Amino acid sequence: MRTITVTALRRLVVDAQAYAPRRRTGSRREVEETIRRLSCVQLDSISTVERSHRIAISSRVGAYESGAVDRLLGQGRVFEYWAHEACLIPVEDWPLYASARERGGRRWYGDVERTHPHLADEILAEIRARGPLGSRHFEGATEGGMWSWKPAKAMLERLWNHGRLVVSGRQGFQRLYDLPERVLPQTVLDAPAPTEPERLRTLALAAVRARGALTDAGIVEHWRLRGGAARIRTAVDGLVEDGLVERVRVDDGGAPVVVPAGAELDRPAPSASVLLSPFDNLLWDRAFARRVLGFDHLIEVYKPEPQRVYGYYVLPLLWRDRIVGRADLKSQRAEGALVVKAIHRESGVRASRALDDAFDRALDKLRASIGLDRVVR
């Protein structure tokens, strides 16, 4: 078993994210390739600065057309389902979620199939006749009949969780649902579901390749698997035996990490300065972020204002291989401005011209990716 220093491990996991070192423009193909390389990208409805997935993707590919993800969804290039949370996922991974769809996904829609059993067939018939529809299309009277909005919304969620509908795009941030056979490739729909050991093996390998290095517990957290680290250990051991990944000892004495086999462990520090979405893949495993990045990640949007330490929507500032600050930001789209409400340096990070320049570069990249004209401090 090889040994890696914490510094080298930090550089390995940051480097794996492939953040863009400078301002650039990305294509729709690069957006798709980034989702595939990351294994999945988390969605979130908050738009104080920009939707999380747009911040996460643009931090890697640069500014890209606003409708790119909708087109990828509508063309069946990616799909939306529960991975880490609700995520964009490469379409070829559809079979990996067969067991989750059979169970009904995240069952937040309650028992609508019992209280309103007629709704499923009515909603499916309406979408079959009219094309992609959102929950707002089922509010009140429609050409297809009468619905109560809340049960209809719950049934749409149930049909999506069970895979009888897919998300084919969005209006604003509201999902548009369509029939899977009208959106996804037939080869994907016909692909057999893997066995549970095969599924866990595929998920473990994808997570390690996407993140550069993870503990067994980190692989579980990447996919929010049930059963803890023990659930994935057999799959990882099999990947080690087959020479696809290796376990590496860390010089801090903590849990070993799993890296792609033959990974270069001694890397130079990455050069990017980037403001990260609070839901960026790099930050999913908070215990690992504390251990490797020395960063205690807080998401305070759900806290009452008096309890917030850093602000409402705070983006960590990554510079080279360290998180050096947190920026409380807000987009004022009518004025074309990205407003800096506050910037907090991390403990032990000294003020410097180099740090100011890194922050300026990160702000400029973010501003450009959102489509704003200026930064206001």
Secondary structure as GFF3:
##gff-version 3
##sequence-region A 1 377
A	DSSP	beta_strand	3	4	.	.	.	ID=ss1
A	DSSP	alpha_helix	6	16	.	.	.	ID=ss2
A	DSSP	alpha_helix	28	38	.	.	.	ID=ss3
A	DSSP	beta_strand	41	42	.	.	.	ID=ss4
A	DSSP	alpha_helix	52	61	.	.	.	ID=ss5
A	DSSP	alpha_helix	68	74	.	.	.	ID=ss6
A	DSSP	beta_strand	78	82	.	.	.	ID=ss7
A	DSSP	beta_strand	86	90	.	.	.	ID=ss8
A	DSSP	three_ten_helix	91	97	.	.	.	ID=ss9
A	DSSP	alpha_helix	98	103	.	.	.	ID=ss10
A	DSSP	alpha_helix	112	115	.	.	.	ID=ss11
A	DSSP	alpha_helix	119	130	.	.	.	ID=ss12
A	DSSP	three_ten_helix	135	138	.	.	.	ID=ss13
A	DSSP	beta_strand	140	142	.	.	.	ID=ss14
A	DSSP	beta_strand	145	147	.	.	.	ID=ss15
A	DSSP	alpha_helix	149	161	.	.	.	ID=ss16
A	DSSP	beta_strand	166	171	.	.	.	ID=ss17
A	DSSP	beta_strand	174	178	.	.	.	ID=ss18
A	DSSP	alpha_helix	180	183	.	.	.	ID=ss19
A	DSSP	alpha_helix	186	190	.	.	.	ID=ss20
A	DSSP	alpha_helix	196	211	.	.	.	ID=ss21
A	DSSP	alpha_helix	216	223	.	.	.	ID=ss22
A	DSSP	alpha_helix	230	241	.	.	.	ID=ss23
A	DSSP	beta_strand	245	250	.	.	.	ID=ss24
A	DSSP	beta_strand	257	260	.	.	.	ID=ss25
A	DSSP	beta_strand	273	275	.	.	.	ID=ss26
A	DSSP	three_ten_helix	281	283	.	.	.	ID=ss27
A	DSSP	alpha_helix	286	288	.	.	.	ID=ss28
A	DSSP	pi_helix	289	293	.	.	.	ID=ss29
A	DSSP	three_ten_helix	305	307	.	.	.	ID=ss30
A	DSSP	beta_strand	314	319	.	.	.	ID=ss31
A	DSSP	beta_strand	322	332	.	.	.	ID=ss32
A	DSSP	three_ten_helix	333	335	.	.	.	ID=ss33
A	DSSP	beta_strand	337	345	.	.	.	ID=ss34
A	DSSP	alpha_helix	353	370	.	.	.	ID=ss35
A	DSSP	beta_strand	374	376	.	.	.	ID=ss36
###
